[in-house]
Amino acid sequence: MTRRAVVLIVLAMLLVPVLALAEERFPPPEFSFDYEFPHVGTPTPRAAAFEWVDLVVLVLALGAAAWLALRKKSRQYLFLLAIFSLLYFGFYRQGCICPIGAIQNVALALGPAEYVLPISVGLFFLLPLLFALAFGRVFCASVCPLGALQEVTLLRPLRVPMWLERGLGVIPFVFLGAAALFAWTDTGFLICRYDPYVAFFRFGGLTHMLIAGGVMLLIGVFIGRPYCRFLCPLGALFRITAPLSAWHVRLGGEDCINCHLCANACPYNAIRPPTDIEHSRPPRTGRWTLGIIILSFPVLIVLGAWLGSAGSGWLAAMNPTVQRAARVFQEQQGLVEGTTEQSEAFYAQGVEAGGLYREAAEITRRFERGSMVLGGFLGVVVAWQLIAVSLRRTRDKYEIDPAACVSCGRCFSSCPIVARQKAGKPIKPTRDEQ
């Protein structure tokens, strides 16, 4: 495909937001007196047809990102695609719906709540994972509006020590498990509630989230994609699926000359050096360490499940129904004075408190089961991280870690092998060039 064709495709995708504009289906009434409509903090529902427009745009963007990252190896066009995704999925669609938040919809649909997962929402969750299984983290490259915003604001990247990178890498799995648990119990959508960037997309939000978003943007000037690497729950799933990808971003491969330029260009610690450069332990020590970790694998799972079960009451107390039941019980037993808005709303229904108590007890039991699973899952994550650190790998060339690589293309221009390939020259210099 020629350069002109790629430009035309990008321009066509930039026109999609214009095509999606439509008149309000149910316009608000016109009052004869002065009245200011309240500010809506979440996007208003759109016609079902436009959900499929978003889905088509997502598929086109994923396909373009995969082609630009794996075949074209063009950092410039990946950056342009990221700008488009930031404008469309971020500011125009106001960050809703996104595959990251769709995790919660899937978890809610698997729970006891009477919620039917819309097909479009399910596909928004599934398609990036399928592309990750095939092509690596191309969604992170240029399609995710959160990643695009962080990519644009990374101006003076600093390298995070690898030991700190691995330690902080557990947090996304904690966030993933907690978000799934809270959605499964119909407690709330943690990912949407604590999204640090959505307030910017919607030009307003809670004060503490605006402050958090500003802090994250400031950190992102120096630390590459802090949310993607150390918080994003979808990134945690990508760390599982991307290493299984049939194709993913590669540089020199067997022709790598170990010039170290690609590792210097990557701000995400996603390029692994040859093992003779890395500090390594004696083989016997490494085997003993790995053996101890493998033997402790079930212990970590059981310990995690026990800790999760022990903290289930604290987590259940965050559920609105459990909070309401606790307040009504305290008021009826005379343990507190006065009422709250929640208890007054319950009394206004004119129903007995027994039903509320039974509902709260069922939610608490769900948290007990879910928290145990969450703790066991985190035990697996910790054990796997320890095993990954202890495994002795042999590399004689620089290799891209597909679990950590976000396919941003920052390393393309630094690799002399890629430069020769793009110029149509032989991998190895000819006698005339020498």
TORFIDO-225547 format. One record per residue (C-alpha): x, y, z negated. Coordinates in Angstrom, 1 decimal, decimal comma, always signed. Layout:
<sites>
(site (X Y Z))
...
</sites>
This chain:
<sites>
(site (+0,0 +0,0 +0,0))
(site (+1,4 +3,4 +1,0))
(site (+2,0 +6,3 -1,3))
(site (-0,8 +8,3 +0,4))
(site (-3,3 +5,4 -0,3))
(site (-2,4 +5,4 -4,0))
(site (-3,0 +9,1 -4,2))
(site (-6,4 +8,8 -2,5))
(site (-7,4 +6,0 -5,0))
(site (-6,4 +8,1 -8,0))
(site (-8,3 +11,2 -6,6))
(site (-11,4 +9,0 -6,0))
(site (-11,3 +7,8 -9,5))
(site (-11,0 +11,4 -10,8))
(site (-14,3 +12,1 -9,0))
(site (-16,2 +9,4 -10,9))
(site (-17,0 +11,6 -13,8))
(site (-18,7 +14,0 -11,5))
(site (-20,8 +11,3 -10,0))
(site (-21,9 +10,1 -13,5))
(site (-23,3 +13,5 -14,4))
(site (-27,1 +13,4 -14,7))
(site (-30,0 +15,5 -16,0))
(site (-31,3 +14,7 -19,4))
(site (-34,0 +12,0 -19,3))
(site (-35,8 +13,4 -22,3))
(site (-34,9 +17,1 -22,7))
(site (-35,5 +18,7 -26,1))
(site (-38,6 +20,8 -26,6))
(site (-38,6 +24,5 -26,2))
(site (-39,6 +26,3 -29,4))
(site (-41,2 +29,8 -29,4))
(site (-39,2 +30,8 -32,5))
(site (-35,5 +30,8 -33,1))
(site (-34,2 +27,4 -33,8))
(site (-30,7 +25,9 -33,5))
(site (-30,5 +22,3 -32,6))
(site (-28,3 +20,3 -35,1))
(site (-24,9 +19,2 -33,9))
(site (-24,8 +15,6 -32,9))
(site (-21,6 +13,9 -34,0))
(site (-22,0 +10,8 -31,8))
(site (-22,6 +10,6 -28,1))
(site (-26,2 +10,5 -27,0))
(site (-27,5 +7,3 -25,4))
(site (-27,3 +7,1 -21,6))
(site (-29,2 +5,2 -19,1))
(site (-28,2 +1,5 -18,8))
(site (-27,1 +2,1 -15,2))
(site (-24,3 +4,4 -16,4))
(site (-23,0 +1,7 -18,7))
(site (-22,2 -0,3 -15,6))
(site (-20,6 +2,7 -14,0))
(site (-18,3 +2,8 -17,0))
(site (-17,6 -0,9 -16,6))
(site (-16,8 -0,5 -12,9))
(site (-14,4 +2,3 -13,8))
(site (-12,8 +0,1 -16,5))
(site (-12,2 -2,8 -14,0))
(site (-10,8 -0,4 -11,4))
(site (-8,5 +1,2 -13,9))
(site (-7,3 -2,2 -15,3))
(site (-6,6 -3,4 -11,7))
(site (-4,8 -0,2 -10,8))
(site (-2,7 -0,3 -14,0))
(site (-1,7 -4,0 -13,4))
(site (-0,7 -3,2 -9,8))
(site (+1,2 -0,1 -10,7))
(site (+3,1 -1,7 -13,6))
(site (+3,9 -5,1 -12,2))
(site (+4,1 -4,6 -8,4))
(site (+4,7 -0,9 -7,7))
(site (+6,7 -0,2 -10,9))
(site (+5,7 +3,4 -10,8))
(site (+5,9 +5,4 -14,0))
(site (+4,6 +8,5 -12,3))
(site (+1,4 +6,9 -11,1))
(site (+0,9 +5,1 -14,4))
(site (+1,1 +8,5 -16,1))
(site (-1,5 +10,0 -13,7))
(site (-3,8 +7,0 -14,4))
(site (-3,3 +7,6 -18,1))
(site (-4,4 +11,3 -17,6))
(site (-7,5 +10,1 -15,8))
(site (-8,4 +7,6 -18,5))
(site (-7,8 +10,3 -21,1))
(site (-10,2 +12,6 -19,3))
(site (-12,9 +10,0 -18,5))
(site (-12,9 +7,5 -21,3))
(site (-11,7 +10,1 -23,9))
(site (-13,2 +13,6 -23,3))
(site (-16,0 +12,8 -20,9))
(site (-17,2 +9,6 -22,5))
(site (-16,1 +10,9 -26,0))
(site (-14,4 +7,7 -26,9))
(site (-17,6 +5,6 -26,7))
(site (-17,8 +2,9 -25,7))
(site (-14,3 +1,6 -26,0))
(site (-12,9 -2,0 -26,1))
(site (-11,4 -1,2 -29,5))
(site (-14,7 -0,4 -31,1))
(site (-16,4 -3,2 -29,3))
(site (-14,6 -5,6 -31,6))
(site (-17,2 -4,6 -34,3))
(site (-20,2 -5,1 -32,0))
(site (-19,0 -8,7 -31,3))
(site (-18,5 -9,3 -35,0))
(site (-21,9 -7,9 -35,8))
(site (-23,5 -10,1 -33,2))
(site (-21,9 -13,2 -34,8))
(site (-23,3 -12,2 -38,2))
(site (-26,8 -12,8 -39,7))
(site (-28,1 -9,4 -38,6))
(site (-30,7 -9,3 -35,9))
(site (-28,4 -7,7 -33,3))
(site (-28,1 -8,8 -29,7))
(site (-24,8 -7,9 -28,1))
(site (-25,3 -6,0 -24,8))
(site (-23,6 -7,6 -21,8))
(site (-21,8 -4,4 -21,0))
(site (-20,4 -4,1 -24,5))
(site (-19,3 -7,7 -24,5))
(site (-17,5 -7,2 -21,1))
(site (-15,8 -4,1 -22,4))
(site (-14,3 -6,2 -25,2))
(site (-13,5 -9,2 -23,0))
(site (-12,0 -7,7 -19,9))
(site (-9,0 -6,1 -21,5))
(site (-8,2 -9,4 -23,2))
(site (-8,5 -11,3 -19,9))
(site (-6,2 -8,8 -18,2))
(site (-3,8 -9,2 -21,1))
(site (-3,8 -13,0 -20,6))
(site (-3,0 -12,5 -16,9))
(site (-0,8 -9,3 -16,7))
(site (+0,2 -8,3 -20,3))
(site (-0,9 -5,2 -22,0))
(site (-1,9 -3,2 -19,0))
(site (-4,9 -1,8 -20,9))
(site (-2,5 -0,1 -23,2))
(site (-0,4 +1,2 -20,3))
(site (-2,9 +3,7 -18,8))
(site (-6,5 +2,7 -19,5))
(site (-6,9 +3,2 -23,3))
(site (-7,7 +6,9 -24,0))
(site (-6,1 +6,6 -27,4))
(site (-2,9 +5,3 -25,9))
(site (-3,0 +7,9 -23,2))
(site (-3,2 +10,7 -25,7))
(site (-0,2 +9,4 -27,6))
(site (+1,7 +8,8 -24,4))
(site (+1,2 +12,4 -23,3))
(site (+2,2 +13,8 -26,7))
(site (+5,4 +11,8 -27,2))
(site (+8,0 +14,4 -26,5))
(site (+11,1 +13,6 -28,6))
(site (+11,0 +9,9 -29,4))
(site (+12,9 +8,5 -32,4))
(site (+13,6 +4,8 -32,8))
(site (+11,9 +3,0 -35,7))
(site (+14,2 +0,4 -37,4))
(site (+13,3 -3,1 -36,4))
(site (+12,8 -4,3 -40,0))
(site (+10,3 -1,5 -40,5))
(site (+8,6 -2,2 -37,2))
(site (+8,0 -5,8 -38,2))
(site (+6,7 -4,9 -41,6))
(site (+4,3 -2,2 -40,4))
(site (+3,2 -4,6 -37,6))
(site (+1,1 -6,6 -40,2))
(site (-1,2 -3,6 -40,8))
(site (-3,1 -3,9 -37,5))
(site (-4,1 -7,5 -38,4))
(site (-5,3 -6,2 -41,8))
(site (-7,4 -3,5 -40,1))
(site (-8,7 -6,1 -37,5))
(site (-9,8 -8,5 -40,2))
(site (-11,3 -5,8 -42,5))
(site (-13,2 -4,2 -39,5))
(site (-14,6 -7,6 -38,4))
(site (-15,6 -8,4 -42,0))
(site (-17,4 -5,1 -42,5))
(site (-19,2 -5,4 -39,2))
(site (-20,1 -9,1 -39,8))
(site (-21,7 -8,1 -43,1))
(site (-23,5 -5,1 -41,5))
(site (-21,6 -2,8 -43,9))
(site (-20,2 -0,4 -41,4))
(site (-17,9 +0,2 -38,4))
(site (-14,5 +0,9 -39,9))
(site (-12,8 +1,3 -36,6))
(site (-15,1 +4,1 -35,4))
(site (-15,3 +5,7 -38,9))
(site (-11,5 +6,0 -39,2))
(site (-10,6 +6,6 -35,6))
(site (-8,0 +9,5 -35,9))
(site (-8,5 +10,8 -32,3))
(site (-12,2 +10,6 -31,6))
(site (-12,8 +13,9 -33,4))
(site (-10,7 +15,6 -30,7))
(site (-12,6 +13,8 -27,9))
(site (-15,9 +15,1 -29,4))
(site (-14,5 +18,6 -30,3))
(site (-15,6 +18,2 -33,9))
(site (-15,9 +15,8 -36,8))
(site (-15,3 +15,4 -40,5))
(site (-12,6 +17,6 -41,9))
(site (-10,5 +14,8 -43,3))
(site (-10,6 +13,0 -40,0))
(site (-9,5 +16,1 -38,1))
(site (-6,6 +16,5 -40,5))
(site (-5,7 +12,8 -40,1))
(site (-5,9 +13,2 -36,3))
(site (-3,6 +16,2 -36,5))
(site (-1,1 +14,4 -38,6))
(site (-1,2 +11,4 -36,2))
(site (-0,6 +13,7 -33,3))
(site (+2,3 +15,3 -35,0))
(site (+3,8 +12,0 -35,9))
(site (+3,2 +10,9 -32,3))
(site (+5,5 +13,7 -31,0))
(site (+8,5 +11,8 -32,5))
(site (+7,2 +8,2 -33,1))
(site (+6,0 +6,5 -30,0))
(site (+2,3 +5,5 -30,2))
(site (+2,0 +5,2 -34,0))
(site (-1,7 +4,2 -33,8))
(site (-1,1 +1,6 -31,1))
(site (+1,8 -0,1 -32,9))
(site (+0,9 +0,2 -36,6))
(site (-2,9 +0,5 -36,8))
(site (-4,8 -0,6 -33,6))
(site (-6,8 -3,8 -34,2))
(site (-7,1 -4,5 -30,5))
(site (-3,3 -4,2 -30,3))
(site (-3,2 -7,0 -32,9))
(site (-5,2 -9,2 -30,5))
(site (-3,0 -8,2 -27,6))
(site (+0,0 -9,4 -29,6))
(site (-1,6 -12,8 -29,6))
(site (-2,7 -12,9 -25,9))
(site (+0,0 -10,9 -24,1))
(site (+2,8 -13,5 -24,7))
(site (+0,6 -16,1 -23,0))
(site (+0,3 -13,9 -19,8))
(site (+1,1 -15,5 -16,5))
(site (+2,7 -12,3 -15,3))
(site (+3,9 -9,3 -17,2))
(site (+6,3 -6,4 -16,8))
(site (+9,9 -7,5 -16,0))
(site (+13,0 -5,7 -15,1))
(site (+16,3 -7,2 -13,9))
(site (+15,5 -10,8 -14,9))
(site (+18,3 -13,1 -14,0))
(site (+20,1 -10,3 -12,1))
(site (+20,3 -8,1 -15,3))
(site (+23,7 -6,6 -15,7))
(site (+23,3 -5,9 -19,5))
(site (+23,8 -2,2 -19,1))
(site (+21,6 -1,4 -22,1))
(site (+19,9 +1,5 -20,3))
(site (+16,4 +0,0 -20,5))
(site (+16,6 -0,6 -24,2))
(site (+17,7 +3,1 -24,7))
(site (+14,7 +4,2 -22,6))
(site (+12,1 +2,2 -24,5))
(site (+10,7 +4,1 -27,5))
(site (+8,6 +1,1 -28,6))
(site (+11,3 -1,5 -29,5))
(site (+9,9 -3,8 -26,9))
(site (+13,1 -4,8 -25,2))
(site (+15,2 -7,5 -26,8))
(site (+18,9 -7,5 -26,4))
(site (+21,1 -10,6 -25,7))
(site (+21,6 -12,7 -28,8))
(site (+25,4 -12,1 -28,8))
(site (+24,7 -8,5 -29,6))
(site (+22,2 -9,2 -32,4))
(site (+23,4 -10,0 -35,9))
(site (+22,8 -13,7 -36,4))
(site (+23,1 -16,0 -39,3))
(site (+25,0 -19,3 -39,3))
(site (+22,8 -22,1 -37,7))
(site (+22,6 -24,1 -40,9))
(site (+21,4 -21,1 -42,9))
(site (+18,8 -20,3 -40,3))
(site (+17,5 -23,9 -40,3))
(site (+17,1 -23,9 -44,1))
(site (+15,3 -20,6 -44,0))
(site (+12,9 -21,7 -41,3))
(site (+12,2 -25,0 -43,1))
(site (+11,3 -23,2 -46,3))
(site (+9,0 -20,9 -44,5))
(site (+7,2 -23,8 -42,7))
(site (+6,8 -25,6 -46,0))
(site (+5,3 -22,5 -47,6))
(site (+2,9 -22,0 -44,7))
(site (-0,1 -23,7 -46,4))
(site (+0,9 -22,0 -49,7))
(site (+0,6 -18,6 -48,1))
(site (-2,8 -19,5 -46,5))
(site (-4,2 -20,7 -49,8))
(site (-2,8 -17,7 -51,7))
(site (-4,2 -15,3 -49,1))
(site (-7,6 -17,0 -49,3))
(site (-7,6 -16,8 -53,2))
(site (-6,6 -13,1 -53,1))
(site (-9,4 -12,4 -50,6))
(site (-11,9 -14,3 -52,7))
(site (-10,8 -12,4 -55,8))
(site (-11,3 -9,0 -54,0))
(site (-14,7 -9,9 -52,5))
(site (-16,6 -8,1 -55,2))
(site (-14,7 -4,9 -54,7))
(site (-15,3 -5,1 -50,9))
(site (-19,0 -6,0 -51,3))
(site (-19,4 -2,9 -53,5))
(site (-18,8 -0,8 -50,4))
(site (-22,0 -2,1 -48,8))
(site (-24,8 +0,5 -48,9))
(site (-27,4 -2,2 -49,9))
(site (-25,2 -3,5 -52,7))
(site (-24,6 +0,1 -53,9))
(site (-28,4 +0,8 -53,9))
(site (-29,2 -2,4 -55,8))
(site (-26,5 -1,6 -58,4))
(site (-27,8 +1,9 -58,9))
(site (-31,5 +0,8 -59,1))
(site (-30,5 -1,9 -61,7))
(site (-28,6 +0,6 -63,8))
(site (-31,5 +3,1 -63,7))
(site (-34,1 +0,4 -64,7))
(site (-31,9 -0,8 -67,5))
(site (-31,3 +2,7 -68,8))
(site (-27,6 +2,5 -68,3))
(site (-27,5 +5,8 -66,4))
(site (-29,6 +9,0 -66,4))
(site (-31,4 +10,5 -63,5))
(site (-31,8 +9,2 -60,0))
(site (-29,9 +9,5 -56,7))
(site (-31,1 +10,0 -53,1))
(site (-30,6 +6,3 -52,5))
(site (-32,7 +5,2 -55,4))
(site (-35,4 +7,8 -54,8))
(site (-35,7 +6,6 -51,2))
(site (-36,1 +3,0 -52,5))
(site (-38,7 +4,0 -55,1))
(site (-40,6 +5,8 -52,3))
(site (-41,1 +2,5 -50,5))
(site (-43,2 +1,2 -53,3))
(site (-41,6 -2,3 -53,3))
(site (-40,3 -4,5 -56,1))
(site (-36,7 -4,4 -57,0))
(site (-36,4 -8,2 -56,8))
(site (-36,3 -8,2 -53,1))
(site (-33,5 -5,6 -53,1))
(site (-31,5 -7,6 -55,6))
(site (-31,9 -10,8 -53,6))
(site (-30,7 -9,0 -50,4))
(site (-27,7 -7,6 -52,3))
(site (-26,9 -11,0 -53,7))
(site (-26,9 -12,5 -50,2))
(site (-24,6 -9,8 -48,9))
(site (-22,3 -10,5 -51,8))
(site (-22,2 -14,2 -51,0))
(site (-21,3 -13,3 -47,4))
(site (-18,5 -11,2 -48,6))
(site (-17,2 -14,0 -50,7))
(site (-17,0 -16,3 -47,7))
(site (-15,8 -13,7 -45,3))
(site (-13,1 -12,3 -47,7))
(site (-11,8 -15,9 -48,2))
(site (-11,4 -16,3 -44,5))
(site (-9,9 -12,8 -44,2))
(site (-7,3 -13,7 -46,8))
(site (-6,4 -17,0 -45,2))
(site (-6,1 -15,3 -41,8))
(site (-3,7 -12,7 -43,3))
(site (-1,7 -15,5 -44,9))
(site (-1,3 -17,0 -41,4))
(site (-0,2 -13,7 -40,1))
(site (+2,5 -13,2 -42,8))
(site (+3,7 -16,8 -42,4))
(site (+3,9 -16,4 -38,6))
(site (+5,8 -13,1 -39,0))
(site (+8,3 -14,8 -41,3))
(site (+8,7 -17,7 -38,8))
(site (+9,2 -15,3 -35,9))
(site (+12,0 -13,5 -37,8))
(site (+13,7 -16,8 -38,7))
(site (+13,6 -18,4 -35,3))
(site (+17,0 -18,4 -33,5))
(site (+16,5 -17,4 -29,9))
(site (+19,1 -17,6 -27,2))
(site (+19,2 -14,7 -24,7))
(site (+22,0 -13,8 -22,3))
(site (+20,1 -10,9 -20,7))
(site (+17,9 -8,1 -21,9))
(site (+14,3 -9,3 -22,0))
(site (+10,9 -7,5 -22,4))
(site (+8,8 -8,7 -25,4))
(site (+5,3 -9,0 -23,9))
(site (+3,7 -8,8 -27,3))
(site (+5,3 -5,4 -28,0))
(site (+5,5 -4,0 -24,4))
(site (+2,7 -1,6 -23,6))
(site (+3,6 -1,5 -19,9))
(site (+4,1 +2,2 -19,9))
(site (+6,9 +2,2 -17,3))
(site (+9,3 +4,4 -19,2))
(site (+12,1 +1,9 -18,6))
(site (+11,6 +1,6 -14,8))
(site (+13,8 +4,5 -13,8))
(site (+16,6 +3,5 -16,1))
(site (+17,1 +0,0 -14,6))
(site (+19,5 +0,0 -11,7))
(site (+18,1 -3,4 -10,5))
(site (+14,6 -1,9 -10,2))
(site (+15,9 +1,1 -8,5))
(site (+17,6 -1,0 -5,8))
(site (+14,4 -3,1 -5,4))
(site (+12,2 +0,0 -4,9))
(site (+14,7 +1,4 -2,4))
(site (+14,6 -1,9 -0,4))
(site (+18,3 -2,6 -1,1))
(site (+19,9 -5,9 -2,0))
(site (+20,1 -6,6 -5,7))
(site (+23,9 -6,9 -5,6))
(site (+25,8 -4,0 -3,9))
(site (+27,2 -4,8 -0,4))
(site (+30,8 -4,6 +0,5))
(site (+30,3 -1,2 +2,1))
(site (+28,7 +0,1 -1,1))
(site (+31,5 -1,2 -3,2))
</sites>
